Amino acid sequence: MVFWANEKPEDRSPDRRGPAAQQQLSGTLEDSYNELVKVKGHTPGIDLAIRLSDLILEHAVKERSSDVHIESQGANLRVRFRVDGILQDMINSPKNSDIPLTQRIRVLAGFDPEPPTSFRNEEGRFQKMLAGRAIQIRVSSFPTVNGEKLVLRVLDRQQLGLDLDQLGLDPEAKDIIKKAIRNPYGIFFITGSTGSGKTTSLYAMLKNINTPMINVLTLEDPVEYRLEGLNQAQISAKTGFTWAEGLRTILRQDPDVIMVGEIRDYESAEISLRAALTGHLLFTTIHTINAPSIIERLFEMGVPPFLIASSMLGAMSQRLVRKVCPHCSQKAAAPSDAVVNEFVKNMDPAEGKIVKELILKPGATYNVEKGCPECRNTGYMGRTGIFELMIMNEEIRKQVLDHAPTDLIKRTAVQTGQMKTLLMDGILKARTGVTTLAEVIRVTATMV
């Protein structure tokens, strides 16, 4: 097991705090903070900062938090957790200058204890043993008028579903992807908003095809997880190792499969698509609103249509929706015809017809959120993916060569490729009671 150079011995030791301190985890984080403030006169401030930082991270893992925000809000210390994609206040109490919390986090992350006097982009990481397993923490610093704000990304491999079976794909889509990613060459795109699980999906695909017989190389910024059997490289603009330079270098490394963390410009797009055309299998992400609009984005970058049509295997768009809490969810009736008609009236007629049929089709077991102590009164617990899978076929390739608009490509993908849009896949998950229609509509609102 590899530990970071700036990790202190006590950070990788088992929890040696006494039973009373360990029991604090059963209360709220704010209660624990207030208890520490009460004893500040009897314990050195740095010891309290160490205990407080440990408590915050322990609670973050317990609450399944993906990000921890540590902020100065005037006279208050504010700590928020992002749980299932939604930020929640965990501490909002008067801050105490005798407990140097941010300095403690900065030292762990490899920064100087005090923030620099002039702005400098600071990003670091460290590893802690929490809940009996190694948790990686990525730290980002940001100067605000109230003081430094730290965001800690909690990278818990146990929460990361590094398997195609754990992503939330329906069986048909999963089989199509397994077939597509076993092509000897070509490029497969994943798109989605920040935090939608794109990297997780990429890792799951690579894990599914990775064997000792193939050479897998990745370009990432940052490398979020170290995975066995992959040759992972970190992009660094400071050293000149850019996406384009990394791609040129990787092609001299005898690769079979290449994963490019993100395509951002014409140069990286053109090198990637030409590599896919000349015998390499590539996986990458790109920022667009849905799967069909990836083609328009490549057009905008200046990639010629023949290169897209010849090298592209397919594309997948994804989002994460919250799952209803199993402890308090309640059954719900299907929406009325009038409500559904109002919902679909501005959609493409063909798509609206399918959506209406999906919602109103008999046999659904819709749920509605309620809220209980188990889910912190949100009504939801955990998340799953909804997906829009577009596989290239002859009709779509012809439209790409004709420089067809996104709407036409999307309509063709639905009608000839049996593509389910994100909304359609979300409705199917709501019909089985995994999530709610309200949650699906919230997440896909910009696409309706």
Secondary structure, DSSP 8 states (H G I E B T S, - for coil): ----TT--GGGGS---S-HHHHHGGGS-HHHHHHHHHHTTTTS-HHHHHHHHHHHHHHHHHHTTEEEEEEEEETTEEEEEEEETTEEEEEEEEE--TTS-HHHHHHHHTT--SS--SS----EEEEEEEETTEEEEEEEEEEEETTEEEEEEEEE-TTTS--SGGGTT--HHHHHHHHHHTTSSSEEEEEE--TTSSHHHHHHHHHHHH--TTS-EEEEESS--S--TT-EEEE-BGGGTB-HHHHHHHHTTS--SEEEES---SHHHHHHHHHHHHTT-EEEEE---SSSTHHHHHHHHHT--HHHHHHHEEEEEEEEEEEEE-TTT-EE-----HHHHHHHHTTS-HHHHHHHHHHHH-TT---EE----GGGTTSSEEEEEEEEEEEE--HHHHHHHHTT--HHHHHHHHHHHS----HHHHHHHHHHTTSS-HHHHHHHHGGG-
